[in-house]
């Protein structure tokens, strides 16, 4: 994945006070290739993938809310 909207990314990092954050790698090696064959093919596998995506998005939302409205 390549992010080409540098100004938008910088603005978002500034907005959430993360402009000085250290970059982290992703759990893939640079030589790993992702292809269409890696996509889930059965309905059960598709459902599992959707549930996983939902959980990841909910966790990101939870962390974002914690940054915006920290618990006292």
C-alpha positions as CSV (number, residue, x, y, z in Angstrom):
1,X,0.0,0.0,0.0
2,X,1.3,3.4,-0.9
3,X,0.0,6.7,0.5
4,X,0.4,9.5,-1.9
5,X,-1.5,12.2,-0.2
6,X,1.4,13.7,1.8
7,X,-0.3,17.0,2.8
8,X,-3.4,15.2,4.0
9,X,-1.3,12.7,6.0
10,X,0.8,15.5,7.5
11,X,-2.4,17.4,8.4
12,X,-3.9,14.4,10.1
13,X,-0.8,13.6,12.0
14,X,-0.7,17.3,13.2
15,X,-4.3,17.2,14.2
16,X,-3.8,14.2,16.4
17,X,-0.5,15.4,17.8
18,X,1.4,12.5,16.1
19,X,3.7,14.6,13.8
20,X,6.7,13.5,15.9
21,X,5.7,9.8,16.1
22,X,8.1,7.2,15.0
23,X,7.1,5.2,12.0
24,X,6.4,1.5,12.5
25,X,6.7,-1.3,10.0
26,X,3.8,-3.6,9.0
27,X,3.8,-7.3,9.7
28,X,4.8,-8.1,6.1
29,X,8.3,-8.3,4.8
30,X,9.2,-6.0,1.9
31,X,9.5,-9.0,-0.4
32,X,6.1,-10.4,0.4
33,X,3.7,-10.2,-2.4
34,X,-0.1,-10.0,-2.0
35,X,-2.2,-11.2,-4.9
36,X,-5.9,-11.7,-5.7
37,X,-5.4,-15.4,-5.1
38,X,-4.9,-14.6,-1.4
39,X,-8.5,-13.3,-1.1
40,X,-11.0,-15.5,0.7
41,X,-13.0,-17.7,-1.6
42,X,-15.7,-19.4,0.5
43,X,-18.6,-17.6,2.1
44,X,-17.3,-18.7,5.5
45,X,-13.8,-17.3,4.8
46,X,-15.4,-14.0,3.5
47,X,-17.5,-13.7,6.7
48,X,-14.4,-14.4,8.9
49,X,-12.5,-11.7,7.0
50,X,-15.3,-9.2,7.4
51,X,-15.6,-9.9,11.2
52,X,-11.8,-9.5,11.5
53,X,-12.0,-6.1,9.7
54,X,-14.9,-5.0,11.9
55,X,-12.9,-5.9,15.0
56,X,-9.8,-4.0,13.8
57,X,-11.9,-0.9,12.9
58,X,-13.6,-1.0,16.3
59,X,-10.2,-1.2,18.1
60,X,-8.9,1.7,16.1
61,X,-12.0,3.7,16.9
62,X,-11.7,2.9,20.6
63,X,-8.0,4.0,20.6
64,X,-8.9,7.2,18.7
65,X,-11.7,8.0,21.2
66,X,-9.3,7.4,24.0
67,X,-6.9,9.9,22.5
68,X,-9.7,12.5,22.1
69,X,-11.6,11.8,25.3
70,X,-9.1,10.2,27.7
71,X,-10.7,8.5,30.7
72,X,-10.0,10.3,34.0
